[in-house]
């Protein structure tokens, strides 16, 4: 597991931990709601004018408040669990991953194999001229070895409406299946070139303007902006929040981060923002 994958797993673990804590708080709130009305028989109405009226109303109010808080915490737990599930099931390849090029090449090989598989399948179907109700004919078309490793997917597609039937004959998978694969292959090839160029660039030296330091973090594929003298004023923070392209706060590194690009645009924007913040601070000190 490389550094990127380790950080991803740590992020998933944080989400799970937050979900577990929210669930625990929710259980506590549910218990408090139950305790609030434990001494009141089910269906017991409020006895207007009785000495128990005030206590009864207070108990119901406490119960309602605890139940509302319990469901709020339950919603938070579901939110964090959904984020953890999404992070675990995500197959996106980040440019920050040091193994991104290798993973993209593997993905490209799979797509190319898929394309050859569909071509071979369509050629065999056209040769056999299988009837739309001839499942054995389709089975014969699927028999044998195909290039690629998507045999199960191919069998599924061939027996669903995804296949094209013309003149009561199965003519194979539609042409747009190959067109879509070709577009994806070009997209992945372009992405590989971009990531290779990005990883080939060298990290820039830190840029400093007043109490602002801009760092080019090549390992994490981002530009980082630090306030070196503690938390800045709200006015300066608003300058960062309203800047374009948008910056994100990284709690772990205590800095503002911006996605690193192949060109110098992001770096120039970061340095210009640092100059603006430094001038703002100097003007405040001068007054």
C-alpha positions in Angstrom: 0.0 0.0 0.0 1.5 3.3 -1.1 1.2 6.6 0.7 -1.9 7.7 -1.4 -3.7 4.4 -0.7 -2.8 4.7 3.0 -4.3 8.2 3.2 -7.4 7.0 1.4 -7.8 4.1 3.9 -7.2 6.6 6.8 -10.0 8.8 5.4 -12.4 5.8 5.2 -11.5 4.9 8.8 -12.2 8.5 9.9 -15.6 8.3 8.3 -16.4 5.0 10.0 -15.3 6.3 13.3 -17.5 9.4 13.0 -20.4 7.2 12.0 -19.9 5.0 15.0 -19.7 8.0 17.4 -22.9 9.4 15.9 -24.6 6.1 16.3 -23.5 5.9 19.9 -24.9 9.4 20.6 -28.1 8.5 18.8 -28.5 5.4 21.0 -27.9 7.6 24.1 -30.5 10.1 23.0 -33.1 7.3 22.3 -32.4 6.0 25.8 -32.9 9.5 27.3 -36.2 9.8 25.5 -37.3 6.5 26.9 -36.3 7.4 30.4 -38.1 10.7 30.2 -41.5 9.1 29.9 -40.8 5.8 31.6 -43.1 6.6 34.6 -46.0 7.6 32.3 -48.4 4.8 31.3 -48.9 4.5 27.5 -51.8 6.6 26.4 -52.0 8.5 29.6 -53.5 11.9 28.8 -52.4 15.1 30.5 -54.6 15.8 33.5 -55.5 19.5 33.1 -55.4 21.2 36.5 -53.9 18.2 38.3 -50.7 18.6 40.2 -49.0 16.3 37.7 -49.8 18.4 34.7 -46.6 20.5 34.8 -44.4 17.5 35.3 -46.2 15.5 32.5 -45.7 18.4 30.0 -42.1 18.7 30.9 -41.5 15.0 30.5 -43.2 15.0 27.0 -41.1 18.1 26.0 -37.9 16.4 27.2 -38.9 13.2 25.3 -39.6 15.1 22.0 -36.3 17.0 22.3 -34.3 13.8 22.9 -36.1 12.0 20.0 -35.3 14.8 17.6 -31.7 14.8 18.6 -31.5 11.0 18.3 -32.8 11.1 14.7 -30.4 13.9 13.9 -27.5 11.8 15.1 -28.8 8.8 13.2 -28.9 10.9 10.1 -25.2 12.0 10.6 -24.2 8.3 11.1 -25.9 7.4 7.8 -24.2 10.3 6.1 -20.7 9.3 7.2 -21.4 5.6 6.4 -22.4 6.7 2.9 -19.2 8.6 2.4 -17.2 5.7 3.6 -19.0 3.3 1.3 -18.5 5.7 -1.6 -14.8 6.0 -0.9 -14.4 2.2 -0.6 -16.3 1.4 -3.8 -14.7 4.2 -5.8 -12.4 3.0 -8.7 -11.4 6.5 -9.7 -7.7 6.8 -10.4 -6.3 10.0 -8.9 -3.4 11.8 -10.4 -2.0 12.1 -6.9 -1.5 8.3 -6.8 2.1 7.5 -7.6 0.9 4.3 -9.3 -1.6 6.2 -11.4 0.1 5.6 -14.7 0.4 1.9 -14.1 -3.3 1.7 -13.1 -4.3 3.7 -16.2 -2.3 1.5 -18.5 -4.1 -1.5 -17.0 -7.4 0.1 -17.5 -6.5 0.9 -21.1 -5.5 -2.7 -21.7 -8.9 -3.9 -20.4 -10.8 -1.4 -22.6 -8.8 -2.5 -25.7 -9.4 -6.1 -24.8 -13.1 -5.3 -24.5 -13.2 -3.8 -27.9 -11.5 -6.8 -29.5 -13.9 -9.1 -27.7 -17.0 -7.3 -29.1 -15.5 -7.3 -32.6 -14.9 -11.0 -32.4 -18.3 -11.7 -31.0 -20.1 -9.6 -33.6 -18.1 -11.4 -36.4 -19.1 -14.8 -35.1 -22.8 -13.8 -34.7 -22.9 -12.5 -38.3 -21.3 -15.7 -39.5 -23.8 -18.0 -37.7 -26.8 -15.9 -38.5 -28.6 -16.8 -35.3 -32.3 -16.3 -35.0 -33.5 -14.1 -32.2 -35.1 -17.0 -30.4 -32.3 -19.4 -31.1 -30.6 -19.4 -27.7 -28.4 -22.4 -28.8 -27.1 -20.4 -31.8 -26.3 -17.5 -29.5 -24.6 -19.9 -27.2 -22.5 -21.3 -30.1 -21.6 -17.7 -30.9 -20.3 -17.3 -27.4 -18.4 -20.5 -27.3 -14.7 -20.6 -27.8 -12.0 -18.2 -26.6 -12.3 -14.5 -26.9 -9.6 -11.9 -26.4 -10.0 -9.9 -23.2 -11.4 -10.8 -19.8 -15.0 -9.7 -20.1 -16.6 -13.0 -21.1 -19.2 -12.7 -18.4 -20.1 -9.2 -19.4 -20.3 -10.2 -23.0 -22.7 -13.1 -22.2 -24.9 -10.8 -20.2 -25.1 -8.2 -23.0 -25.7 -10.7 -25.7 -28.8 -12.0 -24.0 -30.4 -8.6 -23.1 -32.0 -5.8 -25.2 -28.5 -4.4 -25.5 -28.1 -6.7 -28.5 -29.5 -5.6 -31.8 -32.2 -7.7 -33.6 -32.8 -6.9 -37.2 -35.1 -8.8 -39.5 -35.6 -11.3 -36.7 -31.9 -12.1 -36.5 -29.3 -11.3 -33.9 -26.7 -9.1 -35.6 -24.5 -8.6 -32.5 -23.9 -5.7 -30.2 -24.7 -2.3 -31.6 -22.2 -0.1 -33.2 -22.3 2.6 -30.5 -20.9 0.0 -28.1 -17.7 0.1 -30.1 -17.9 3.9 -30.5 -18.2 4.4 -26.8 -15.3 2.1 -26.1 -13.2 3.9 -28.7 -14.0 7.3 -27.1 -13.1 5.9 -23.6 -9.8 4.5 -25.0 -8.8 7.9 -26.4 -9.8 9.5 -23.1 -7.6 7.1 -21.1 -4.7 7.5 -23.5 -4.9 11.3 -23.2 -5.1 11.0 -19.4 -2.0 8.8 -19.4 0.0 11.4 -21.3 -1.2 14.2 -19.0 -0.3 12.2 -15.8 3.1 11.3 -17.2 3.9 14.9 -18.0 2.6 16.0 -14.6 4.8 13.5 -12.8 7.7 14.4 -14.9 7.7 18.1 -13.8 9.9 19.1 -10.9 8.6 20.7 -7.8 9.0 24.5 -7.6 10.8 26.2 -4.7 8.6 27.7 -2.0 7.3 31.3 -2.6 7.1 33.6 0.4 5.2 36.9 0.6 5.0 38.4 4.1 3.5 35.7 6.4 2.3 33.7 3.4 4.2 30.6 2.1 3.2 28.9 -1.1 4.5 25.3 -1.5 4.4 23.0 -4.5 3.6 19.6 -3.1 4.3 17.2 -6.0 3.8 14.1 -3.9 0.2 15.0 -3.2 -0.4 16.7 -6.5 -1.4 20.0 -5.0 -0.3 23.6 -4.3 -0.4 24.5 -0.6 -0.9 28.0 0.9 0.2 28.5 4.5 -0.3 31.3 7.0 2.9 31.1 8.9 1.9 33.4 11.8 -1.2 31.7 13.1 -4.8 32.1 12.2 -5.4 35.1 10.0 -8.2 37.6 10.3 -11.6 36.8 8.8 -11.1 39.4 6.1 -8.0 37.7 4.8 -9.7 34.3 5.0 -12.6 35.7 2.9 -10.1 36.6 0.3 -8.9 33.0 0.1 -12.5 31.7 0.1 -13.6 34.0 -2.7 -10.5 33.4 -4.8 -10.8 31.6 -8.2 -10.0 28.8 -8.8 -11.5 27.7 -5.4 -9.2 26.7 -2.6 -10.0 24.0 0.0 -9.0 23.9 3.6 -6.9 20.8 4.5 -7.3 20.2 8.2 -4.6 17.6 8.4 -1.9 19.8 6.9 -3.3 23.1 8.3 -3.1 24.7 4.9 -5.2 25.8 1.9 -4.8 23.5 -1.1 -5.3 23.8 -4.8 -5.1 21.0 -7.4 -1.8 21.0 -9.1 -1.9 21.4 -12.9 0.6 20.6 -15.6 1.0 24.3 -16.6 2.0 27.2 -14.4 -1.5 28.7 -14.1 -2.3 27.3 -10.7 1.2 28.3 -9.4 0.8 31.9 -10.8 -2.6 32.2 -9.2 -1.3 31.0 -5.9 1.6 33.5 -5.9 -0.6 36.4 -6.9 -3.0 35.5 -4.1 0.0 35.4 -1.7 1.0 38.9 -2.8 -2.5 40.2 -2.4 -2.8 38.8 1.2 0.7 40.2 2.0 -0.3 43.6 0.8 -3.5 43.5 2.7 -1.6 42.7 5.9 1.0 45.4 5.3 -1.7 48.0 4.7 -3.4 47.0 8.0 -0.1 47.3 9.9 0.7 50.6 8.2 -2.6 52.1 9.5 
